[in-house]
Amino acid sequence: MSSDALEDKIQGALLSEANRFIASLTDKYFGSCRINYLHSVALLGIDIKITPEGEVKVIEINGIESGMKGFQMSGVTAEETAMAMMRGRMLPATQEGLLAIDSWLGYKNPVEAAVRTHIRGLGALGTAIVRKTLQSNRIWENLFYNDRVELDKFPLVVAAANARYSGIWKRLVAVEEILADKMQTDRHFNGCRDIKPKTLYCSFAAEERLREERIRYVVVKPARGRCGDAMHIDDLETGRLTGLSGVPDGPRVVEPFVPSKPILSKEDNQMHDGCMRYIMFVEENEKGNINLYHFGGYWHLCPEPISAGMHIDAVRANLAKGAFAEKASEGDLDLVAKVLGEKIPIFYQDMIASVNRSLA
């Protein structure tokens, strides 16, 4: 055997031994954590209308930066959060589950606390690695915070963990990019179009299509906007579709306006149009099976009552634009949980298949 071949053999043996050593550290520190068996995860903040006919319609889906302050503003309690989680068959009746509920009782926002507890339960090292990787984002860093792991003390374990969990955080980032774009998000609803109105880029063709479908009121908004920014309502019976020419904040999209059933506001004792914010955590295992974890929802109620007609403040339900936060009834939450439980796996599987193709 030549000296070069011998050197290669020795280096190969050393590398193999090093890999076994890292694997042993991996097993020691990763244990049987839930994240070890997952292919992808995502936090979804789903904006929903329940129509006057009682149908559930998805208006938008936001990602991990979905606001949860409305749960606190509407007075949702830890007990109600636990009920929402049980509604989604998430929370086991175990001592651990009961202790988790007890820990939320003094927390100002029990839903945010429950989400953080769930993410923490994925596994200490895995969530710490995701947090370290995504630390440029304050919200992500806060949700994935885990004080049980000091990464700087275990460089070899961190190296192994980076390799082991790189796929999960790359897919998480790719999912977030899709959810930031309303057109990209909408394409993944083609397999369950019955729960979401079609989103179109503002164009003459879109205007013609909407007129052919006899849709009078439409919502126009930036393709990547948030918080109700630059949203307005067009009446195609009396005018033209706006946003057809270039606008400074990028391309715009248009969707049919979906009214909600009238919802009574405790603020003014009047009926308002509303949009429910519903929080859900999605976990996809290595076989492609989807598990949904429900954390409940609450209503955003438009600042002006339904009697104000199509005034923008009677049809735009966003906390950043003056909306009220109102508790959702158990009946509404039951209905939403049932419909989303059937439809979101279809949406998510289509989206993650697209992500897998982009990362291949």
C-alpha positions, -999 to +999 in steps of 0.1 A: +000+000+000+014+034-010+020+061+016-008+082+001-033+054+002-023+046+038-027+083+047-062+083+031-071+052+050-060+066+084-078+099+077-109+080+068-107+060+100-102+091+120-131+108+103-153+078+109-143+077+146-150+115+149-184+110+134-192+082+158-181+105+187-202+134+175-231+110+171-227+098+207-228+134+218-258+140+196-277+111+212-267+123+247-278+159+242-307+154+217-323+125+234-357+116+221-368+152+215-398+157+193-379+178+168-357+148+159-386+132+141-398+163+122-392+174+087-407+209+090-426+232+115-445+264+111-465+289+132-496+302+114-516+332+123-547+327+101-572+355+095-607+341+090-642+353+083-673+334+092-698+346+066-735+354+073-742+320+058-720+303+084-691+294+060-655+297+072-633+316+047-595+322+050-586+358+042-548+357+049-522+336+065-494+352+084-463+334+097-442+334+128-445+372+133-483+369+137-495+393+164-510+377+195-516+408+216-553+407+208-557+376+230-546+396+260-567+426+249-598+405+245-593+390+279-587+354+268-577+334+299-553+305+305-583+282+311-598+292+277-564+287+260-563+252+275-598+246+262-587+257+227-557+233+228-580+205+240-604+213+211-575+206+188-567+174+208-533+188+216-530+190+254-527+157+272-544+152+305-511+147+322-493+162+352-470+180+327-500+195+309-516+206+342-484+223+353-482+240+319-517+254+324-508+265+359-477+283+346-498+304+322-522+317+349-500+346+359-488+353+324-502+384+308-508+367+274-515+330+280-516+322+243-481+335+237-470+316+267-486+284+255-470+288+220-436+294+236-441+263+259-450+242+229-420+253+208-397+247+239-412+212+240-397+204+206-364+199+223-339+222+241-310+218+218-330+219+186-349+251+195-317+267+208-300+260+174-329+274+155-329+305+177-291+310+172-295+306+134-324+331+132-313+355+159-314+385+136-352+385+141-363+396+175-397+379+174-383+345+162-355+348+188-381+354+216-404+324+206-374+300+203-358+312+235-345+283+256-325+290+288-316+253+293-288+252+267-256+272+267-244+266+232-209+281+236-199+253+260-205+225+235-190+233+202-189+197+189-226+192+198-234+225+181-216+214+150-236+181+149-269+200+157-263+225+129-260+196+105-290+177+120-314+207+121-303+228+091-331+213+070-358+224+095-347+260+098-341+263+061-376+251+054-390+274+081-373+304+065-387+293+030-422+290+044-419+324+060-409+339+026-440+323+010-463+336+037-450+371+033-463+372-003-501+370-007-499+357-043-475+329-034-496+319-004-528+319-024-514+294-050-511+267-024-549+268-017-558+254-051-564+220-035-589+236-010-601+266-029-635+264-013-622+281+019-603+309+003-612+335-023-589+337-052-562+363-051-552+381-083-527+407-093-544+440-101-548+440-139-573+447-166-577+409-169-584+406-132-610+434-134-627+417-163-628+384-145-643+399-114-670+416-134-678+384-152-682+367-118-706+396-108-685+405-078-693+441-068-670+448-038-633+439-039-603+444-016-572+460-030-540+458-010-502+455-015-489+420-023-465+421+006-483+446+029-491+441+066-514+456+092-540+467+067-515+491+050-528+508+020-559+485+019-591+499+003-624+487-011-634+492-047-670+492-060-669+476-095-705+486-100-698+523-099-661+525-107-629+509-120-603+487-102-575+508-087-539+498-085-538+491-123-508+514-128-475+514-110-476+522-073-446+531-050-451+503-026-449+475-052-475+454-069-510+451-056-534+423-054-572+421-055-597+397-039-635+395-035-646+412-003-660+386+021-684+400+047-686+384+081-716+376+101-726+405+124-707+403+157-718+423+188-691+445+202-690+451+240-673+484+232-704+501+217-731+474+219-734+475+181-730+449+153-696+449+135-679+431+107-651+410+121-620+390+112-608+362+135-571+358+142-565+320+148-532+306+159-520+272+149-486+254+150-479+228+123-456+199+125-448+176+096-430+144+104-404+126+083-432+106+066-450+137+055-479+133+080-492+166+094-501+173+130-520+206+139-518+222+173-545+247+180-542+277+203-575+294+197-586+327+182-603+360+189-621+385+168-608+417+153-639+439+150-639+469+126-639+503+143-671+513+127-703+492+129-720+475+100-745+504+098-716+525+084-719+506+051-687+501+031-667+529+048-631+516+051-633+515+089-665+494+088-647+467+066-611+468+077-606+448+109-570+453+120-557+462+155-531+485+140-559+505+124-582+508+154-600+475+155-615+462+187-604+428+202-633+406+212-635+371+225-648+344+201-676+321+212-670+284+218-693+277+189-673+299+165-640+284+177-654+248+173-665+256+137-632+272+128-611+244+144-631+217+125-628+234+091-591+243+095-584+208+108-596+194+074-582+220+051-549+234+064-531+200+060-539+202+023-526+238+020-495+230+041-485+198+022-487+217-011-466+245+003-440+223+018-437+203-014-429+236-032-403+244-005-387+210-009-384+215-046-368+249-041-342+235-016-334+204-036 
